[in-house]
Amino acid sequence: MANDDSWGHWAFAGSEPGPDLNIFSARYDTFIHPVTGKPLRATILETAQWVHVVARTASGDFVLVRQFRFGAREVTLEVPAGLVDTGEDPQAAAARELREETGFVSDAWSDLGAVYQNPASHTSLCHLWLADDAKATGETSPDAGEHLQSLVLSAADVAAAVRDGRIRNPYTVVALSRVLDLRA
């Protein structure tokens, strides 16, 4: 089926600012229902773009990080990831996040595409990158809110971690699915 951008389009009727929520800024947009003509006020969260990095070593192993996630209140297993700084190119952000979080670097980058964080309520895109032939430098520089442990796992162990639920971050799963067959 062809993408018809005009079908179901809600007309934009205005916007008003909301609170600054640290990594998000809220705003309230009003849209007009395409059938009923009634207005609907939607809460929109604005944030910078994100990057998620699938880092693969020369031997084919994958570099992941364990870290405490405040929302889930648990330690998660994920690919290196983070915000794209204002004016920063997403690939440069991916390289920076990989180095800061894991101490790994790469000269072999492939763009795996981008996905919306949550198009229902968020403005940002999450850019997915593959860093091949990743090499450890040992030098990390995590942000103040991060306490990270780098792990190097085989492709089979990564796929098993997705299937058994040890990896539950959806952007990590999507990024890995662009490189690995994660089916059981």
N, C-alpha and C positions, 0 to 999 in steps of 0.2 A: 504494500500500500504506500503510495506516495505521501510525503510529508506536506500537508496543506496547512500553512501557518495561519490562514484566515479562519479556519474552523475553530469554533469554541473560544475565540479571543475575547477577553474581557477588556473593555475600554478603561483606560487609566483616567481617574477623575481628580487626583490630587494626592499630596503627600504632606505629612507633618513629622517633625523630628520626635524621637523618643529618647530614652536614657542611654548613656554610655555605659556599657557593661564590660569594660576592660578589653577583651579581645573581640567583642561584638559591639556594634552600635545598633540600637533599635530605631525603627521608623515605622510609621503607620501610613500605609497606602490605601486609598479608596479606589475600588474598581466597580464597574457597572456590569451586572450579570447579563450575558449575551441573549438570554431568552426573556427573563422576567423584567429586565431594566432596573432592578433594585440594586442599591449600592451595598457593597460589602467592605468593611474595614479589615485589612489584613496586616498582621504584625510581620515585619520583614527584619531579618537580622543581617546587617552588613558586616563583612569581615574581609580581611586581605585574602588573597588566593593562598592555596596550600600546595605543598609538594609531598609526594610519597616516593621513596626510592627503593627499587628492588636492586640490591647490590649483589653481584655474583663474582666470586673469585675465579682465578684462572683454572682451578681444579673443578669448578662447577658448583661449589658450595655457596650458600646464601648467608649474608650478614643481616642479622636481626637485632633488635634491642628489647630488653625487658625494662619496664618502667612502671612506676605507680601512676595510675590515672585517677584524678580527683573525683570525676563524675561517677565512675564505676566503683571507686574506693577499693581498687585491687590492682595488683601488678599484672600487666598485660604483656603479650609477646607481639611485636609489630615490626614492620620495616621502618627504617629511619624516616622521619617526616618533620614538617614544620611549616611555619608561615613564610610567605614570600614577602620580603621587606619592600616598603614603598620604593618604586622605581627600579626594583631588582628584576632581572630576567629569571623566569622560572627554572631554567637549567642551571644558572648560577646559584640559585637558592637550593636546588637539589644537591649540587656539589658541596655547598657550604654546610647543609644539614648533615649530609653523610659524614663529612670530616668532623664536624662539631660533636655529633652524637656517637660516632663509632671509631674515629681515628683512621677510617679507610678513605682512600682517594681512588679516582679512576680517570683515565683519558679516553675511555670508550663509552660514549653516552648515546642512548637511543630514546626517542620520545615515544612513550606508550599511550599517548592521548590524554584526555582530561575528562573528568566526570564532575557533575554538580555535587556539591556537598549535600544539599537537600533543596531541590528546586521549589519545594512547597513554601519554604520560609527563609532561605538563605540566598545571598547574592553570589557567593564565591564558587570558584572552580577549584578542583583538586587536580593538579598536574601530576601525571604518573611518569616516572623515568626508570630506565634500566641502566645501571652502571656496571658494565662488564669489566673483567680483569681487575677487579677491585683489590687494592693492596693496602695492608695495614701500615700506618705510620706510627701508631701508638699515641699520637697527640690528639686528645679530645678537649673540648671546651663547651660543656653543657650549659644551658641557660640556668638562671637562678632557681627556677621551678622544676628542674630536672635532676634526677638521680638515675643514671642509666647503667645497664650492664650489656655489653655486646656479646652476642653469641654467633658462632659460625656453624650452620647446620647443613646437612646434605639435602638435596632436592627431595629425596624420599621422606626425610624427617620433617621438612617444611610441609609437604603435602599431608602427611599424617597429622601434623599439628592443626592444620585447617580442618581436616575431617573429624578429629576428635574434640575440637572446640578449644584447644589451647590458644589458637589464633582466632579472635572474634572481632577484631576491628574491621569494619566493612571495607574501608579503603585499602587496608593491607591485603584483604582477600581479593579485591578487585585488581589491585596492582599485580599480585602474584599470579592471578588467573590469566594475565596477559603474557606470562612467561612460562608457566607450568600448567600441566593438566592436573587439576585438583580433584577430579572425580574419583570416587571410590573404585 
